[in-house]
Amino acid sequence: MAGGWAKDGAVQDQIDASIEDEVKRTRSQLITGDSALTCVECDCEIPEARRKALPGVQLCVACQTIRESEPVNPGGINRRGSKDSQLR
């Protein structure tokens, strides 16, 4: 339900656009190409099964787990445009 000058479904359109933007951003960060034989962090061997499953992998499972546990601030765009969000 949209109000004012917005067309019906405008809210869902904004949600869909936000999701599409995030998917594009995430896909652009995927590593492609040849996988490393050894981890670039700790020099441990990366198992062949992992290299085949994840093309372009550069980290062993242990180092990847550590990296994923670190907090990430994606930044992002605020599409709401409400006064509250502009004051923050």
PyMOL commands that set and color helices and strands:
alter all, ss='L'
color gray80, all
select helices_A, chain A and resi 10-28+48-53+61-69+83-87
alter helices_A, ss='H'
color red, helices_A
deselect
rebuild
show_as cartoon
